């Protein structure tokens, strides 16, 4: 075998290994922004006299922080966490996922995914087009109101998400 063929064969063999050796880079929500987002979200609901819990998760759905208003019911903690996890995992608002599951027979089993909660109130947090986390809210008298508070919290920290 000629030296050129050996060199080409070696290059072709090593190319996939070199490409897969690169480090994966992902953006994620910081603890400071997560704490500020949770606070802003609880305050947005408090301004409407809703006692809620707000949970902020990272891009993988792992809890970064959680706040519960003084008079929020105990179930709001887990509801907010599950909504945040669902929004981060599916990269979509939980209200949109719920609508899809109700209208699309192919999506009706989404509720069976462990940890998913298909109720309004979970919203992805984005830096540009990239989901870097999510916020979930539980305790307002309706998922649409939970979602409004989540969106108000995100609006408060939007400048820090660039």
C-alpha positions in Angstrom: 0.0 0.0 0.0 1.4 3.4 -0.9 2.1 6.1 1.7 -0.6 8.3 0.2 -3.2 5.6 0.7 -2.1 4.9 4.2 -2.3 8.7 5.0 -5.8 9.0 3.5 -7.0 5.9 5.4 -5.6 7.2 8.6 -7.2 10.6 8.1 -10.6 9.1 7.4 -10.3 6.8 10.4 -9.4 9.6 12.8 -11.8 12.3 11.5 -14.9 11.1 13.3 -13.0 10.7 16.6 -11.6 14.3 16.3 -15.1 15.7 15.6 -16.7 14.0 18.6 -13.9 15.1 21.0 -15.1 18.7 20.9 -16.7 20.0 24.1 -20.4 20.6 24.0 -21.3 24.2 25.0 -24.7 25.1 26.4 -26.1 28.2 27.9 -27.9 27.9 31.2 -29.8 30.2 33.6 -27.6 31.5 36.5 -28.6 31.2 40.1 -28.7 35.0 40.5 -31.1 35.4 37.6 -33.2 32.4 38.7 -33.6 34.0 42.2 -34.5 37.3 40.7 -37.0 35.7 38.4 -38.7 33.7 41.1 -39.0 36.8 43.3 -40.4 38.9 40.4 -42.9 36.2 39.6 -44.2 35.8 43.1 -44.5 39.6 43.4 -46.4 39.8 40.1 -49.0 37.4 41.5 -49.0 39.1 44.9 -49.9 42.4 43.1 -53.1 40.5 42.0 -53.7 39.1 45.5 -52.6 35.6 44.4 -50.5 33.5 46.9 -48.3 31.3 44.7 -45.1 29.3 44.6 -42.7 29.9 41.8 -40.0 27.4 40.8 -37.2 28.2 38.3 -35.3 25.3 36.7 -32.3 25.1 34.5 -32.3 23.9 30.9 -32.3 20.3 32.1 -35.3 20.8 34.4 -33.2 20.8 37.6 -34.4 23.2 40.3 -32.3 26.3 40.7 -34.6 28.1 43.2 -38.1 28.1 44.6 -40.1 30.7 46.5 -43.5 30.2 48.1 -45.6 33.2 49.2 -46.5 33.3 52.9 -50.1 32.1 52.4 -49.6 29.8 49.4 -51.0 26.4 49.8 -48.6 23.4 50.2 -49.5 21.8 46.9 -48.3 24.9 45.0 -44.7 23.9 45.6 -44.9 20.6 43.7 -47.2 22.1 41.1 -44.8 24.9 40.3 -41.9 22.5 40.1 -43.7 20.1 37.7 -44.8 23.0 35.5 -41.3 24.4 35.3 -39.9 20.9 34.5 -42.5 20.3 31.8 -41.8 23.7 30.1 -38.1 23.2 30.2 -38.2 19.6 29.0 -40.7 20.3 26.2 -39.3 23.8 25.4 -42.8 25.1 25.3 -45.5 26.8 27.5 -47.4 24.2 29.5 -50.7 25.7 28.4 -49.7 25.1 24.7 -48.7 21.5 25.6 -52.0 21.0 27.4 -54.0 22.3 24.4 -52.1 20.0 22.1 -52.7 17.0 24.3 -56.4 17.8 24.4 -56.8 18.3 20.6 -54.3 15.9 19.1 -54.8 12.2 19.7 -51.1 11.6 19.0 -50.2 13.8 21.9 -52.8 12.7 24.5 -50.3 10.5 26.4 -48.0 13.4 27.2 -49.6 13.6 30.6 -48.3 10.1 31.3 -44.7 11.2 31.1 -43.3 11.0 34.6 -42.9 14.5 36.1 -45.0 16.3 33.4 -47.9 18.5 34.5 -50.1 19.7 31.7 -51.6 22.8 33.4 -51.0 26.4 32.4 -48.3 28.2 34.4 -45.0 26.8 33.0 -43.0 29.0 30.7 -39.6 28.5 29.1 -36.9 31.1 29.8 -35.0 32.0 26.6 -31.8 33.8 25.8 -32.4 34.7 22.2 -33.9 31.5 20.7 -32.2 29.2 23.2 -34.1 27.8 26.1 -31.9 28.2 29.2 -34.5 27.3 31.8 -38.1 27.7 32.8 -40.4 29.1 35.4 -43.4 27.4 36.8 -46.1 29.0 38.9 -48.8 27.3 41.0 -51.5 28.8 43.2 -53.4 31.5 41.2 -57.0 30.7 40.5 -56.3 29.3 37.0 -53.4 28.2 34.9 -53.8 31.2 32.6 -53.2 33.5 35.6 -50.2 31.5 36.7 -48.8 31.9 33.2 -49.4 35.7 33.3 -47.4 35.9 36.5 -44.6 33.8 34.9 -44.5 36.1 31.9 -44.4 39.2 34.1 -41.5 37.7 36.0 -39.6 36.9 32.8 -40.2 40.4 31.5 -38.6 41.8 34.7 -35.4 39.9 34.0 -35.4 40.0 30.2 -32.5 42.4 30.0 -30.3 39.9 31.9 -31.1 37.1 29.5 -29.0 38.3 26.5 
